[in-house]
Amino acid sequence: MKIAVVATRNMFMSPKKATSIDLCIHDFVSFSANRYQTRIFAKPVEEPYRDLDIAFVPQHCTYRVHAVRVAEAIAAWRADVVVVHQHLPTAAIIARKLAPVPVLYHTHNFEKPPRGAFHRFWRHRAYRRLAGLVFVSEICRDDFRAKWPAVDRPLHVVHNALDFATWNPAGSREKVVFYAGRLAPSKGVDEIAEALGPVLAAHPDWRAEFLLTERDSYPDYRDAVLPKLAALGARATVDFDKPHGFVRDRLERVAIALTPSLHEPFGRAALEAHAGGAALVTSAADGLAHVSGDAALIVEKGDVETLRAAVERLVSDPDLAADLARRGRERAENLFDIRRSAEKLDEIYAGTVAGAASSR
């Protein structure tokens, strides 16, 4: 079985610039039983991953032209099944060009609701071209069913996952409160800035670190939040666009991590915090609650005071922080091991190919 995996726009198959979706693609392919029959089709990048088979398709002026060029490259390779990540228009074009080869759409976010008659018609037609959809969480799948009840394609759930054997939490933790993620309104960075001021003032031996991405995606939000982060003083550092290896190293060393998102389809950042051995303060937003369960302090979405109180509690109670870190790591290992998720994906691919063959 030859599997073509498409990394679409705004993705970087490189350890230097990998997005969370690139990391998922890399890990799923790396642990697939079909690893050596899988080729990733992606745009050219500097210092790409060297451990996987990647075909680089030059970026074109529009996604439509690029999707056609990718479809041509896949056709020449003669794939048995195609998996397109996170861009429905690209998936629909490739499915039309490659029919009857089955195309799956692997979505890492909540799908958009219908907006008017034309939008409803267009998306229905796009979904009907697919052999199925893969979601990162049950909540995303159920949300899709509620928004698009007439779509009769197979709906699968495969959780994002990690290889925990490669994560090495430090026994002694640095007195750091840590956030790594997008500088976006849905991530709660504004609330973190407001909550940490009193905590840092009360505990001069503690620091805060922010590793932010997408600095220019939300300029109004950026311009409102960065002065608040600067106001935290010299014990709060802000860096942008660090490679994932740097983020991972910090999660293996810091005492407390924060993921107080307002909206989250799964919560890979929370999963990585557990893998790194940090005590986690998170929200009950969507997929986050499923990742952490009772192995983190849960705060109300958007509530600065409960976030401040939770961080203060962990700073003041190292035994509680250590217990949460231990339980978080145990839960994550039990539920989100990459080997199980990759095996489930392999089963979906095999079933999709078999189904396509039987319907011809």
LOVOTOR-994005 format. One line per 3 residues: number of its first residue (from 1); for each residue x, y, z of C-alpha. Coordinates in pm, 1 decimal. Each point is the difference from the previous one (the first is absolute). Example, Ala and Ser with C-alpha at 12.3 -4.5 7.8 and 13.67 -1.06 7.14 Angstrom:
2
1) 1230.0 -450.0 780.0 | 137.0 344.0 -66.0;
//
This chain:
360
1) 0.0 0.0 0.0 | 153.9 328.8 -114.8 | -114.8 297.9 206.1;
4) 34.1 361.1 -114.9 | -14.4 256.4 279.8 | -52.9 364.0 -99.7;
7) 134.3 276.7 224.5 | -194.1 301.0 -126.7 | 46.2 376.4 22.7;
10) 170.3 157.7 302.0 | 171.9 -327.8 86.8 | 375.3 -52.9 28.8;
13) 135.5 -353.7 -3.2 | 314.0 106.5 181.0 | 116.1 -42.4 361.7;
16) 91.7 369.9 -4.7 | -344.8 135.8 -85.7 | -246.5 -284.6 51.5;
19) -351.0 96.8 101.1 | -202.2 -225.5 229.7 | -155.3 -160.4 -309.3;
22) 341.5 -66.3 -153.5 | 103.0 -166.5 325.1 | -309.5 -220.3 -11.0;
25) 65.5 -97.4 -361.1 | 361.1 -83.7 79.1 | -90.6 -215.6 299.6;
28) -290.9 -181.3 -164.7 | 213.3 -94.8 -299.5 | 303.0 -90.0 210.9;
31) -196.1 -257.0 201.0 | -215.1 -133.0 -282.6 | 37.9 -362.2 -106.8;
34) -5.8 149.6 -351.2 | 276.9 250.9 66.8 | 211.9 -115.1 -292.3;
37) -300.2 0.4 -233.7 | -96.3 355.9 96.4 | 103.8 315.9 -181.5;
40) -70.0 350.1 131.8 | -73.5 269.0 -259.4 | 94.8 344.3 130.6;
43) 137.1 336.0 -104.0 | 380.7 40.9 -3.7 | 158.8 110.4 327.0;
46) 349.7 55.8 129.3 | 135.1 -285.5 213.9 | -291.5 -240.3 -51.7;
49) -55.9 -318.7 197.0 | 252.4 -255.0 -126.0 | -150.5 -312.7 155.9;
52) -310.2 -17.0 -222.1 | -75.1 -20.2 -372.1 | -104.8 354.3 -95.9;
55) -74.2 118.0 -353.9 | 27.2 376.0 -28.0 | -250.7 169.6 -228.3;
58) 83.9 366.3 -72.1 | -246.9 247.2 147.6 | -226.7 161.3 -258.8;
61) -181.4 331.4 0.5 | -337.2 -145.2 102.4 | -96.3 -305.7 198.6;
64) -207.1 -123.2 -296.2 | 299.2 -13.5 -232.1 | 212.4 -150.8 274.5;
67) -261.9 -267.8 73.0 | -4.8 -99.4 -367.3 | 380.3 -27.0 -6.6;
70) -5.1 -213.6 314.6 | -268.3 -223.0 -153.8 | 218.7 -46.3 -308.0;
73) 298.8 -98.6 214.1 | -210.3 -249.2 196.0 | -144.1 -147.0 -320.8;
76) 351.6 -57.5 -134.8 | 91.9 -178.9 323.2 | -318.4 -213.7 -23.4;
79) -122.2 22.8 359.4 | -271.4 -234.1 128.6 | -141.6 252.6 247.2;
82) 54.4 372.2 58.6 | -22.0 187.6 331.3 | -29.3 379.3 -15.9;
85) 55.8 193.4 321.9 | -191.1 309.5 107.0 | -114.1 159.3 -325.6;
88) -332.9 -117.1 -137.7 | 22.1 184.9 -336.1 | 330.4 -173.3 -75.2;
91) -143.6 -336.9 101.4 | -302.1 49.3 -226.5 | 212.0 96.2 -302.3;
94) 234.7 -294.3 47.3 | -295.5 -237.6 44.9 | -154.1 123.9 -326.2;
97) 327.6 -28.4 -190.3 | 94.3 -345.3 130.9 | -338.7 -177.0 0.9;
100) -52.5 -289.2 57.7 | 302.4 2.2 235.0 | -149.4 60.6 348.6;
103) 87.1 326.4 176.1 | -33.2 50.6 376.3 | -13.7 342.2 162.2;
106) 184.0 19.7 336.1 | -124.3 310.8 179.0 | 169.7 138.3 311.3;
109) -260.2 259.0 90.9 | -373.7 52.4 19.4 | -152.2 4.3 -346.6;
112) -175.4 319.1 -106.5 | -379.8 20.0 28.0 | -211.9 73.1 -308.4;
115) -15.6 369.0 -92.0 | -274.0 50.7 -252.7 | -131.0 -216.0 -282.2;
118) 305.7 18.3 -226.5 | 244.8 -80.5 279.6 | -216.0 -292.6 108.3;
121) -16.8 -130.8 -357.9 | 374.9 37.4 -59.2 | 107.4 -175.0 320.1;
124) -252.9 -280.4 -44.4 | 141.0 -62.5 -346.5 | 355.3 4.9 138.9;
127) -84.1 -244.7 278.9 | -177.1 -233.3 -243.7 | 320.2 -35.9 -202.4;
130) 179.9 -145.1 302.2 | 31.9 -362.3 107.8 | -24.5 110.4 364.1;
133) 111.4 250.5 262.3 | 241.2 -42.2 290.0 | -43.7 217.3 311.1;
136) 242.6 59.6 286.6 | -265.5 -38.2 269.9 | -350.3 -125.7 62.2;
139) -114.7 353.9 71.1 | 110.9 111.6 -348.5 | -179.3 -295.3 -160.5;
142) -320.5 64.9 193.7 | 18.0 369.7 -81.9 | 29.0 -91.8 -368.1;
145) -303.0 -229.0 19.6 | -204.8 282.4 150.3 | 109.4 250.3 -265.7;
148) -13.2 -231.8 -302.1 | -256.9 -273.9 76.3 | -57.1 -81.1 -368.6;
151) 363.5 -96.5 -65.3 | -2.7 -378.2 -27.9 | 372.6 -69.6 -6.6;
154) 183.3 -216.5 259.0 | 109.5 211.3 296.3 | 306.4 -127.5 187.1;
157) 173.9 123.1 316.9 | 374.8 -37.2 50.2 | 153.8 192.4 288.8;
160) 324.3 187.0 -33.3 | 263.8 -191.3 194.3 | 367.1 -8.9 102.1;
163) 290.1 -237.8 35.0 | 46.0 35.7 375.1 | 317.4 -208.5 -0.3;
166) 181.8 297.2 -154.9 | -116.4 251.8 262.3 | 228.9 31.3 302.8;
169) -148.9 209.1 283.8 | 256.0 147.9 236.3 | -31.4 -101.9 364.2;
172) 77.8 347.9 129.0 | -221.1 266.7 -156.0 | 77.9 364.8 -70.1;
175) -225.3 253.2 171.4 | -154.1 110.5 -328.1 | -360.1 48.3 -113.1;
178) 1.1 -81.3 -370.4 | -221.9 62.2 -301.8 | 78.7 -113.2 -354.0;
181) -245.8 51.6 -283.0 | -163.9 235.5 -241.4 | -45.5 368.8 77.9;
184) -370.6 -30.9 -71.5 | -314.5 111.1 185.4 | -119.5 -359.5 41.0;
187) 313.8 -101.4 190.4 | -48.1 218.4 307.2 | 333.4 184.6 -10.5;
190) -167.0 324.5 110.1 | -145.9 -175.9 304.1 | 338.8 -151.6 84.5;
193) 164.9 343.7 -8.2 | -256.4 140.4 243.2 | 5.5 -302.7 230.3;
196) 378.0 -27.0 36.8 | 63.4 356.4 119.4 | -107.6 -59.1 362.3;
199) 161.8 -345.8 9.7 | 341.4 123.4 -112.0 | -21.9 296.0 237.1;
202) -67.5 -232.8 293.3 | 269.3 -253.3 -93.5 | 324.2 171.7 -106.4;
205) 178.5 -333.0 -47.1 | -236.9 -97.4 -284.9 | 14.6 97.6 -367.9;
208) -230.4 -18.0 -302.5 | 87.3 -100.2 -355.6 | -205.1 52.1 -314.7;
211) 91.9 -172.7 -327.3 | -240.6 140.6 -256.5 | -78.0 -75.6 -362.7;
214) -205.4 180.3 -266.6 | 105.7 345.0 113.3 | -166.1 168.2 -298.1;
217) -320.0 -204.5 -35.2 | -202.7 214.1 241.0 | 167.3 344.2 0.9;
220) -262.8 175.6 214.2 | 16.6 -273.6 261.3 | 380.9 0.1 -13.7;
223) 15.7 376.1 50.9 | -230.4 -27.5 301.2 | 172.3 -298.3 165.8;
226) 373.1 64.2 -47.9 | -1.1 315.0 220.8 | -167.0 -206.2 275.4;
229) 272.5 -261.3 -26.8 | 267.3 270.1 9.8 | -162.4 143.4 312.3;
232) 74.0 -326.3 182.5 | 361.1 117.0 17.8 | 340.6 -154.9 -46.0;
235) -103.0 -332.9 154.0 | -235.4 -65.9 -293.2 | 168.0 -75.2 -333.2;
238) -168.4 -7.8 -341.5 | 142.9 -180.8 -302.6 | -145.1 -69.7 -343.2;
241) 7.9 -295.0 -238.7 | 236.0 -231.9 181.8 | 36.9 -350.8 -149.3;
244) -199.7 -276.2 160.9 | 313.0 -156.1 147.7 | 55.9 312.8 208.0;
247) -361.2 -1.7 124.5 | 30.6 -366.8 86.1 | 318.6 58.3 197.9;
250) -167.6 269.0 205.6 | -304.1 -218.8 72.7 | 234.1 -265.3 136.2;
253) 143.2 251.9 248.8 | -261.0 257.7 104.0 | -220.9 -53.8 304.8;
256) -331.5 133.3 -131.9 | -152.8 18.4 -348.6 | -312.6 186.8 -106.4;
259) -258.7 -79.7 -269.9 | -303.4 213.5 92.6 | -152.8 -2.2 -347.5;
262) -348.4 130.8 -65.7 | -51.7 -242.6 -289.0 | 203.0 -314.2 -72.1;
265) -74.5 -296.3 -229.7 | 244.1 -232.8 175.5 | 282.8 151.0 202.7;
268) 340.1 -122.0 -117.3 | 167.0 271.4 209.3 | -157.3 -150.2 312.7;
271) 110.0 -347.5 -103.2 | 357.6 119.5 -46.3 | -5.9 169.1 341.0;
274) -96.4 -333.5 155.5 | 271.1 -180.0 -198.6 | 260.4 249.8 120.3;
277) -94.5 -44.8 363.4 | -134.6 349.8 66.5 | -294.6 59.9 229.8;
280) -277.3 134.6 -220.9 | -260.0 271.6 38.6 | -251.9 -34.5 -278.8;
283) -358.6 84.0 -87.0 | -303.5 -215.6 -61.3 | -10.6 119.4 -359.8;
286) -121.6 -270.2 -237.3 | 273.2 -262.7 -52.7 | 227.7 117.9 282.7;
289) -210.8 -158.7 272.9 | 28.5 -339.3 -170.1 | 378.0 25.9 -20.5;
292) 61.4 89.7 365.1 | -298.1 -140.3 191.1 | 67.3 45.1 372.5;
295) 377.8 15.7 -46.8 | 9.8 381.0 -29.2 | -151.0 302.4 167.1;
298) -301.0 100.4 -208.6 | -101.2 367.0 -22.2 | -298.1 174.3 -153.9;
301) 53.3 119.4 -354.7 | 94.7 366.2 -9.2 | -8.1 42.5 380.9;
304) 311.6 185.4 112.0 | -63.7 -44.9 371.9 | -36.9 -379.2 -7.3;
307) 311.9 -20.3 -218.8 | 195.6 214.3 246.7 | -122.0 -208.9 292.2;
310) 95.8 -326.1 -169.3 | 353.9 117.4 -80.4 | 36.3 137.1 351.3;
313) -110.2 -333.6 142.2 | 264.5 -193.6 -192.3 | 275.1 252.9 74.4;
316) -82.0 -24.0 369.6 | -43.0 -378.8 15.6 | 288.8 -187.2 -166.8;
319) -135.6 -335.1 119.9 | -325.2 59.8 -187.8 | 194.0 107.4 -307.8;
322) 211.5 -316.0 13.3 | -308.3 -219.6 41.6 | -176.9 160.4 -296.0;
325) 311.5 -34.1 -213.3 | 26.2 -370.9 81.6 | -369.1 -70.4 -60.9;
328) -1.2 204.9 -318.5 | 288.0 -198.3 -144.2 | -163.6 -332.0 95.4;
331) -334.1 96.6 -152.9 | 158.9 125.3 -320.6 | 206.0 -316.8 -43.3;
334) -304.3 -220.9 56.4 | -232.4 183.7 -239.2 | 207.5 172.2 -266.5;
337) 283.4 -224.2 -111.0 | 98.7 57.7 -362.3 | 18.3 -371.5 -75.2;
340) -371.0 -49.9 63.0 | -100.4 306.9 -199.1 | 222.0 -95.6 -294.0;
343) -140.2 -353.1 3.9 | -354.5 135.8 -5.1 | 84.1 222.5 -296.6;
346) 149.3 -296.8 -183.4 | -326.1 -190.7 55.0 | -200.9 294.1 -136.1;
349) 221.1 21.6 -308.9 | -28.2 -374.1 -64.7 | -377.6 6.3 45.3;
352) -30.6 298.2 -231.4 | 198.7 -172.1 -273.6 | -201.8 -319.5 37.8;
355) -325.9 192.9 -8.8 | 101.0 188.6 -311.5 | 99.2 -323.0 -174.3;
358) -329.1 -171.4 83.4 | -206.5 292.3 -132.8 | 164.8 5.6 -343.1;
//
